[in-house]
Amino acid sequence: MTMISKVIPYEGYRVLIELTNGHSIIIDFETKLDTLRFCMLENKDLFRRVYTDGFSLLWNKGKLRVSMSEIIEMLQFTQTLFKVG
């Protein structure tokens, strides 16, 4: 099972996700900031404190969680994501 090995926040509300299978993904959360679920990420200091437990992206002590399955679903259905490798 592929897991998240590392996350790096970038400017413009983007996150680089490095996976254990050697692939990387960049997710752009900027278009999601106007939603109830993601509006807390508008705080840039909070956004920069993204971390992972290997299975999800986490913010705010785990109060906001984006699971690996959600990331894969976003890759299939969202134009705000970019597969890097």
C-alpha positions as CSV (number, residue, x, y, z in Angstrom):
1,M,0.0,0.0,0.0
2,T,1.4,3.4,-1.0
3,M,1.7,5.8,1.9
4,I,2.7,9.5,2.2
5,S,6.3,9.8,3.2
6,K,6.7,13.6,3.2
7,V,4.7,16.8,2.7
8,I,6.0,20.2,1.9
9,P,3.9,23.4,1.8
10,Y,4.5,25.8,-1.1
11,E,3.4,29.3,-1.8
12,G,-0.1,29.8,-3.3
13,Y,-1.7,27.2,-1.1
14,R,0.0,24.2,-2.8
15,V,1.3,21.1,-1.1
16,L,3.9,18.7,-2.5
17,I,3.1,15.1,-1.4
18,E,5.9,12.6,-1.7
19,L,4.8,9.0,-1.7
20,T,6.6,5.8,-0.6
21,N,6.4,4.4,-4.2
22,G,8.6,7.3,-5.5
23,H,5.8,9.4,-7.0
24,S,5.0,13.0,-6.1
25,I,1.8,15.0,-6.3
26,I,1.2,18.7,-6.0
27,I,-2.3,19.7,-4.7
28,D,-3.5,23.2,-5.1
29,F,-5.9,24.1,-2.2
30,E,-6.4,27.7,-3.2
31,T,-9.7,27.0,-4.9
32,K,-11.0,25.2,-1.8
33,L,-10.4,28.0,0.6
34,D,-13.9,29.3,0.2
35,T,-15.4,26.0,1.4
36,L,-16.4,25.4,5.0
37,R,-14.1,22.5,5.3
38,F,-11.0,24.2,4.1
39,C,-11.5,27.9,5.1
40,M,-9.2,27.6,8.1
41,L,-6.3,27.1,5.7
42,E,-6.6,30.7,4.6
43,N,-4.4,31.3,7.6
44,K,-1.0,31.0,6.0
45,D,0.8,30.1,9.2
46,L,-1.7,27.2,9.8
47,F,-1.4,26.1,6.1
48,R,2.4,25.9,6.4
49,R,2.1,23.5,9.4
50,V,0.8,20.6,7.3
51,Y,2.0,17.2,8.4
52,T,1.3,13.6,7.7
53,D,0.8,10.4,9.6
54,G,1.5,8.4,6.5
55,F,-2.1,8.0,5.6
56,S,-3.4,11.6,5.5
57,L,-2.5,15.3,5.2
58,L,-3.2,16.9,8.6
59,W,-3.6,20.4,9.9
60,N,-4.5,21.9,13.2
61,K,-3.7,18.9,15.4
62,G,-5.6,16.6,13.1
63,K,-8.9,18.6,13.1
64,L,-8.5,18.9,9.3
65,R,-7.6,15.6,7.6
66,V,-7.4,14.8,3.9
67,S,-6.9,11.0,3.5
68,M,-4.9,9.3,0.9
69,S,-8.1,7.9,-0.7
70,E,-9.4,11.5,-1.0
71,I,-6.2,12.6,-2.6
72,I,-6.5,9.8,-5.2
73,E,-10.1,10.8,-5.8
74,M,-9.1,14.4,-6.2
75,L,-6.5,13.4,-8.8
76,Q,-9.2,11.7,-10.8
77,F,-11.9,14.5,-10.6
78,T,-10.2,17.8,-9.9
79,Q,-8.3,20.1,-12.3
80,T,-6.6,21.9,-9.4
81,L,-4.1,19.0,-8.9
82,F,-1.0,18.2,-10.8
83,K,0.7,14.8,-10.8
84,V,4.5,15.4,-10.8
85,G,6.0,12.0,-11.1
